[in-house]
């Protein structure tokens, strides 16, 4: 009977494991109804044992996330690279997620390391490239879609012959294809909203140090901005400009000129955020740039 193998490369935070399950369990929960009746599901723990069976003996492979860093070359991670190379050569179906994404890229002669823009955490928009829109797996997705993300490292240099399928303003290599049936993604398709929120709760201090607002990321903005408005005597209402943009688009038919002006202002805010990420600004420098360029 064919088997789909989940290669476990690490553990989620203890509170996430307790409340929602570990990385491999999150995948099992999502795959339970999707697998064909004649296919089994098994888990290999790469940190405990390097796979010894031939890649062709399995129907497909999913490589999970981890809190390890690919650039630090943990011995168990390095030991997995030759097996992944052989799986690619044998055209075994593969999907790498987060650490698995970075590990596959590194195994196939790319480079994974810390990006200048820092950590990316939260639910953010990811956009398909032209190649992604034509890919047999990714063409089932909208051109732009929200994705759950939590990573400190990224694929910084593409392997030879890799194709970029998706990107966003933080990470140019959100999804890659290496062969006919080999893909990897930086985002977490196995995460649910509660899992993403649990990760953000654990990362509050790190996000603040980077100049991010954890409350806005956790609440999608609404609660955080409401609290901000309540604390400011001269502000009657506050709302994230991303959410404001949606309201203006809804009003475009009735007030085209005013909406056009507002959307131009919001477009400037988008440009400012792109510049902040391009320049790798964080903390006080990030705040000052917004103050100087958002008027």
MILOKE-507709 format. One record per residue (C-alpha): residue in three letters; x, y, z. Coordinates in pm, whole numbers, plus 50000, padded with zeros to 5 digits. Layout:
// residues N
[r "ALA" [X Y Z]]
...
// end
This chain:
// residues 295
[r "UNK" [50000 50000 50000]]
[r "UNK" [50153 50340 49903]]
[r "UNK" [50250 50570 50189]]
[r "UNK" [50266 50947 50215]]
[r "UNK" [50548 51037 50453]]
[r "UNK" [50563 51343 50677]]
[r "UNK" [50926 51420 50763]]
[r "UNK" [50913 51594 51099]]
[r "UNK" [51197 51844 51139]]
[r "UNK" [51110 51996 51476]]
[r "UNK" [50847 52066 51740]]
[r "UNK" [50599 52352 51774]]
[r "UNK" [50588 52556 52096]]
[r "UNK" [50468 52345 52395]]
[r "UNK" [50142 52540 52432]]
[r "UNK" [50070 52496 52062]]
[r "UNK" [50134 52123 52087]]
[r "UNK" [49910 52097 52392]]
[r "UNK" [49619 52295 52246]]
[r "UNK" [49639 52217 51873]]
[r "UNK" [49896 51943 51807]]
[r "UNK" [50255 51933 51683]]
[r "UNK" [50364 52016 51328]]
[r "UNK" [50302 51667 51192]]
[r "UNK" [49964 51644 51366]]
[r "UNK" [49851 51969 51206]]
[r "UNK" [49920 51814 50867]]
[r "UNK" [49749 51488 50960]]
[r "UNK" [49437 51681 51064]]
[r "UNK" [49426 51856 50725]]
[r "UNK" [49506 51544 50522]]
[r "UNK" [49276 51300 50703]]
[r "UNK" [48982 51352 50466]]
[r "UNK" [49187 51422 50154]]
[r "UNK" [49399 51108 50127]]
[r "UNK" [49285 50828 49894]]
[r "UNK" [49150 50525 50075]]
[r "UNK" [49439 50306 49957]]
[r "UNK" [49713 50541 50087]]
[r "UNK" [49862 50531 50435]]
[r "UNK" [50022 50816 50627]]
[r "UNK" [50343 50781 50828]]
[r "UNK" [50576 51016 51018]]
[r "UNK" [50956 51011 51017]]
[r "UNK" [51139 51220 51280]]
[r "UNK" [51448 51355 51103]]
[r "UNK" [51605 51477 51428]]
[r "UNK" [51605 51120 51563]]
[r "UNK" [51691 50917 51253]]
[r "UNK" [51796 50984 50894]]
[r "UNK" [51575 50803 50639]]
[r "UNK" [51738 50483 50515]]
[r "UNK" [51477 50360 50269]]
[r "UNK" [51496 50456 49902]]
[r "UNK" [51287 50764 49815]]
[r "UNK" [51110 50563 49544]]
[r "UNK" [50958 50342 49815]]
[r "UNK" [50719 50623 49922]]
[r "UNK" [50432 50786 49735]]
[r "UNK" [50523 51138 49842]]
[r "UNK" [50689 51349 50109]]
[r "UNK" [50593 51650 50321]]
[r "UNK" [50873 51823 50512]]
[r "UNK" [50749 52018 50814]]
[r "UNK" [50853 52341 50980]]
[r "UNK" [51103 52365 51265]]
[r "UNK" [51245 52621 51506]]
[r "UNK" [51596 52525 51388]]
[r "UNK" [51785 52742 51137]]
[r "UNK" [51896 52592 50807]]
[r "UNK" [52200 52824 50787]]
[r "UNK" [52328 52683 51118]]
[r "UNK" [52351 52339 50951]]
[r "UNK" [52229 52106 51229]]
[r "UNK" [52386 51760 51168]]
[r "UNK" [52048 51585 51133]]
[r "UNK" [51942 51849 50877]]
[r "UNK" [52261 51815 50674]]
[r "UNK" [52219 51437 50679]]
[r "UNK" [51875 51474 50520]]
[r "UNK" [51999 51674 50220]]
[r "UNK" [52138 51379 50014]]
[r "UNK" [51810 51191 50059]]
[r "UNK" [51615 51494 49935]]
[r "UNK" [51847 51529 49635]]
[r "UNK" [51787 51165 49545]]
[r "UNK" [51411 51211 49587]]
[r "UNK" [51424 51502 49341]]
[r "UNK" [51629 51294 49095]]
[r "UNK" [51375 51010 49130]]
[r "UNK" [51082 51252 49074]]
[r "UNK" [50922 51171 49409]]
[r "UNK" [50639 51414 49490]]
[r "UNK" [50753 51658 49761]]
[r "UNK" [50620 51958 49950]]
[r "UNK" [50847 52150 50188]]
[r "UNK" [50689 52393 50435]]
[r "UNK" [50873 52675 50616]]
[r "UNK" [51190 52500 50739]]
[r "UNK" [51118 52232 50481]]
[r "UNK" [51102 52505 50214]]
[r "UNK" [51438 52649 50318]]
[r "UNK" [51594 52302 50356]]
[r "UNK" [51486 52188 50010]]
[r "UNK" [51627 52507 49856]]
[r "UNK" [51957 52461 50041]]
[r "UNK" [51974 52090 49950]]
[r "UNK" [51929 52177 49583]]
[r "UNK" [52221 52427 49588]]
[r "UNK" [52035 52742 49689]]
[r "UNK" [52099 52955 49999]]
[r "UNK" [51875 52999 50303]]
[r "UNK" [51963 53259 50566]]
[r "UNK" [51838 53555 50771]]
[r "UNK" [51677 53822 50548]]
[r "UNK" [51752 54194 50598]]
[r "UNK" [51382 54265 50660]]
[r "UNK" [51382 54044 50970]]
[r "UNK" [51112 53809 51094]]
[r "UNK" [50779 53775 50915]]
[r "UNK" [50490 53669 51137]]
[r "UNK" [50113 53686 51101]]
[r "UNK" [49862 53644 50824]]
[r "UNK" [49984 53834 50519]]
[r "UNK" [49894 53855 50152]]
[r "UNK" [50094 53642 49910]]
[r "UNK" [50074 53690 49534]]
[r "UNK" [50122 53435 49258]]
[r "UNK" [50374 53506 48985]]
[r "UNK" [50286 53442 48621]]
[r "UNK" [50448 53100 48657]]
[r "UNK" [50243 53037 48972]]
[r "UNK" [49921 53118 48789]]
[r "UNK" [50011 52851 48531]]
[r "UNK" [50140 52591 48776]]
[r "UNK" [49922 52276 48798]]
[r "UNK" [49913 52294 49180]]
[r "UNK" [49907 52668 49246]]
[r "UNK" [49666 52767 48968]]
[r "UNK" [49386 52649 49196]]
[r "UNK" [49456 52950 49422]]
[r "UNK" [49350 53314 49374]]
[r "UNK" [49618 53542 49231]]
[r "UNK" [49644 53706 49575]]
[r "UNK" [49561 53516 49893]]
[r "UNK" [49617 53542 50273]]
[r "UNK" [49875 53303 50418]]
[r "UNK" [49986 53220 50773]]
[r "UNK" [50356 53297 50816]]
[r "UNK" [50613 53269 51093]]
[r "UNK" [50980 53256 50994]]
[r "UNK" [51311 53418 51080]]
[r "UNK" [51496 53283 50775]]
[r "UNK" [51412 53284 50404]]
[r "UNK" [51538 53141 50077]]
[r "UNK" [51789 53410 49985]]
[r "UNK" [51934 53257 49668]]
[r "UNK" [51742 53029 49433]]
[r "UNK" [51873 52686 49340]]
[r "UNK" [51951 52634 48969]]
[r "UNK" [51636 52568 48764]]
[r "UNK" [51401 52665 49050]]
[r "UNK" [51091 52864 48954]]
[r "UNK" [50935 53129 49178]]
[r "UNK" [50560 53067 49207]]
[r "UNK" [50462 53323 49473]]
[r "UNK" [50606 53625 49653]]
[r "UNK" [50517 53921 49872]]
[r "UNK" [50678 54247 49984]]
[r "UNK" [50876 54071 50258]]
[r "UNK" [50991 53760 50075]]
[r "UNK" [51057 53727 49703]]
[r "UNK" [51055 53346 49726]]
[r "UNK" [50734 53253 49908]]
[r "UNK" [50679 52945 49690]]
[r "UNK" [50912 52753 49460]]
[r "UNK" [50898 52465 49214]]
[r "UNK" [51206 52248 49155]]
[r "UNK" [51068 51984 48921]]
[r "UNK" [50743 51841 48783]]
[r "UNK" [50618 51732 49129]]
[r "UNK" [50844 51910 49377]]
[r "UNK" [50729 52229 49549]]
[r "UNK" [50804 52425 49866]]
[r "UNK" [50632 52714 50042]]
[r "UNK" [50745 52958 50310]]
[r "UNK" [50393 52992 50450]]
[r "UNK" [50206 52734 50660]]
[r "UNK" [49909 52578 50476]]
[r "UNK" [49855 52346 50776]]
[r "UNK" [49802 52634 51023]]
[r "UNK" [49458 52737 51140]]
[r "UNK" [49375 53086 51270]]
[r "UNK" [49402 52971 51637]]
[r "UNK" [49744 52820 51571]]
[r "UNK" [49864 53141 51406]]
[r "UNK" [49740 53347 51700]]
[r "UNK" [49916 53115 51946]]
[r "UNK" [50243 53170 51761]]
[r "UNK" [50196 53547 51765]]
[r "UNK" [50127 53541 52138]]
[r "UNK" [50456 53359 52197]]
[r "UNK" [50643 53604 51970]]
[r "UNK" [50514 53930 52125]]
[r "UNK" [50853 54048 52257]]
[r "UNK" [51042 53964 51936]]
[r "UNK" [50779 54140 51725]]
[r "UNK" [50789 54454 51942]]
[r "UNK" [51169 54460 51917]]
[r "UNK" [51127 54459 51539]]
[r "UNK" [50882 54750 51548]]
[r "UNK" [50572 54538 51483]]
[r "UNK" [50241 54566 51672]]
[r "UNK" [50154 54217 51806]]
[r "UNK" [49797 54320 51893]]
[r "UNK" [49733 54437 51538]]
[r "UNK" [49871 54113 51398]]
[r "UNK" [49673 53896 51638]]
[r "UNK" [49343 54081 51604]]
[r "UNK" [49375 54168 51233]]
[r "UNK" [49384 54529 51344]]
[r "UNK" [49032 54600 51466]]
[r "UNK" [49074 54561 51843]]
[r "UNK" [49418 54720 51854]]
[r "UNK" [49308 55032 51668]]
[r "UNK" [48992 55064 51877]]
[r "UNK" [49205 55063 52193]]
[r "UNK" [49435 55323 52041]]
[r "UNK" [49141 55555 51961]]
[r "UNK" [49003 55519 52313]]
[r "UNK" [49337 55625 52460]]
[r "UNK" [49368 55939 52243]]
[r "UNK" [49138 56228 52346]]
[r "UNK" [49166 56396 52005]]
[r "UNK" [49081 56086 51799]]
[r "UNK" [48723 55965 51760]]
[r "UNK" [48796 55663 51542]]
[r "UNK" [49105 55473 51430]]
[r "UNK" [49132 55197 51174]]
[r "UNK" [49411 55017 50992]]
[r "UNK" [49461 55175 50648]]
[r "UNK" [49443 54829 50488]]
[r "UNK" [49089 54788 50623]]
[r "UNK" [49008 55150 50536]]
[r "UNK" [49101 55080 50176]]
[r "UNK" [48837 54810 50158]]
[r "UNK" [48572 55058 50276]]
[r "UNK" [48676 55314 50015]]
[r "UNK" [48659 55058 49735]]
[r "UNK" [48305 54974 49844]]
[r "UNK" [48216 55346 49820]]
[r "UNK" [48380 55399 49482]]
[r "UNK" [48056 55393 49283]]
[r "UNK" [47887 55667 49488]]
[r "UNK" [48188 55895 49549]]
[r "UNK" [48443 55833 49271]]
[r "UNK" [48648 56153 49313]]
[r "UNK" [48682 56135 49691]]
[r "UNK" [48760 55765 49674]]
[r "UNK" [49026 55824 49407]]
[r "UNK" [49197 56080 49631]]
[r "UNK" [49181 55851 49934]]
[r "UNK" [49315 55554 49740]]
[r "UNK" [49607 55762 49617]]
[r "UNK" [49694 55845 49975]]
[r "UNK" [49667 55482 50077]]
[r "UNK" [49882 55382 49777]]
[r "UNK" [50149 55615 49918]]
[r "UNK" [50129 55428 50249]]
[r "UNK" [50182 55099 50066]]
[r "UNK" [50486 55251 49894]]
[r "UNK" [50623 55366 50229]]
[r "UNK" [50588 55015 50374]]
[r "UNK" [50765 54868 50072]]
[r "UNK" [51048 55120 50119]]
[r "UNK" [51074 55034 50489]]
[r "UNK" [51110 54665 50411]]
[r "UNK" [51351 54726 50120]]
[r "UNK" [51575 54936 50346]]
[r "UNK" [51540 54690 50635]]
[r "UNK" [51426 54957 50880]]
[r "UNK" [51314 54844 51224]]
[r "UNK" [51220 54993 51560]]
[r "UNK" [51263 55372 51595]]
[r "UNK" [51399 55415 51240]]
[r "UNK" [51087 55248 51104]]
[r "UNK" [50863 55474 51313]]
[r "UNK" [51050 55790 51206]]
[r "UNK" [51028 55695 50838]]
[r "UNK" [50651 55657 50869]]
[r "UNK" [50621 55994 51046]]
[r "UNK" [50827 56173 50781]]
[r "UNK" [50679 56014 50469]]
[r "UNK" [50312 55953 50554]]
[r "UNK" [50191 56314 50567]]
// end
